[in-house]
Amino acid sequence: MDPKTVIEPFRIRMVEPLSFTTPTQRRERLQGAHYNPFLLRSRDITIDLLTDSGTGAMSAAQWAAIMTGDETYAGSESYYQLRDTVHALTGMKHVIPTHQGRSSEHILFSVLGVKGRCVLANTHFDTTRANVEYLGGEAIDLVIEEGLNPRSEHPFKGNIDLARLEHHLQRGGDDVACVLMTVTNNSGGGQPASLENLRAASALAHKYGRPFFLDAARFAENAWFIHEREPGQQQRTPHDIAQEVFSLSDGFTMSAKKDGLVNIGGLLCLNDDATAEGARSLLILTEGYPTYGGLAGRDLAALAVGLQEVTDPQYLKYRIASVRYLHNKLDALGVPLVHPSGGHAVYIDAAALYPHLRPWDLPGVSLCNEIYLEGGVRGVEIGTLMFGRPVDGAHDKPAAMELVRLAFPRRTYSQSHVDWLAEIIADVYQRRDSAPGYRIVRQSPVLRAFTAELEPV
Ligand SMILES: *Cc1c(COP(=O)(O)O)cnc(C)c1O
């Protein structure tokens, strides 16, 4: 027998009750949150798909590691467990813990010196772009054309456009601080980059004497897609594929809150001694001593276990199948989606769903708010609120796409949660013609999406 149903490869022995609200409560709470779901409280949310970052469930083995974590300030055994695990997986010479991905980015770009220079990426994640720009650099996105077309079924829409990459490398010379591949490509729909593309991008960066880095937040999901979709890779394990991808790079930043399977943590890993020395000096200034990097010893211990669990083929098969399950259900209803199904989230194309709203009416925000009002489900806009730019005296410069991301916490929700979710979204889809636009009332100059206050137009 070979059942078609992919089951959760774990059983549950600790539960957390969900919180339920009435439609009236949801209307009040959303207004109180200035129509920005980021400003809602968790007790007002039934299913939270805001992010897959730090929201997953740890395993029994990780909780056991928490209990034996070594809280020694310098030289913690938990650090050495983590270092050895990371070294075995990635081959990196220098393993530097940080409290999360964005601090790794800030330290890396500070040490590389991006001021007046550029970083060439498939697509910069929002904190990555913000760190490059804050340090005076230019973040240039060079994802392939298919990556910007929500309906393209290209299997590797996170690939970088190699011709444009070479053009920028040729023209930029020393002004190119590094080439950076985000795997999977979070802002572009959780789409993977192929091994072939990663090999070629690494070779191009090195041909022009530029370092090649990964933003490796979802390295295991990317490895699974390579295993599933790339010709010739079906016989290789995700662990083996991930090892090769890391070996192509000179280092990586990583938010361990994703494929580290932990609630907090990050890594900055490097091969170059001088870069690592500079990074450790900054780390001591801003994060902590190099054997803990802003984390407790128990966090390092849980991460060491998480990094071993995440490449388990049973886990990855379930992970990708559970996202695809919602994707297929919504696709069957006619909801416009980013195709094909991504690694950690389903992305709804809010611009296509709401043709009556212009980018500056924030269709993604509108869809998030409709989904919350319908069922207390929280998603996040990835569109003009997040990536648009205010322009004096005119409408905001729009983002490339107006998406709503429904991100799946790891090992947290079951198949019946997803069935319920699909019913909520079906109702929102039915009354799509009446969704209102929104306008920004208050915003901050950096990462405005997190704190902006809005009102319906
Ligand atoms: C989450 C994420 C980051 C930032 O990491 P934090 O741990 O949230 O600081 C960077 N890049 C990608 C691709 C991410 O998904």
The ligand as an ORCA input file, in Angstrom:
! r2SCAN-3c Opt
* xyz 0 1
  C      13.303     36.296      8.165
  C      14.275     36.585      7.119
  C      15.352     37.459      7.352
  C      15.512     38.230      8.633
  O      15.676     37.401      9.723
  P      15.179     37.783     11.192
  O      15.543     36.580     11.991
  O      13.715     38.036     11.128
  O      15.933     38.995     11.609
  C      16.254     37.632      6.322
  N      16.109     37.021      5.142
  C      15.088     36.185      4.883
  C      14.973     35.534      3.551
  C      14.124     35.960      5.843
  O      13.099     35.155      5.569
*
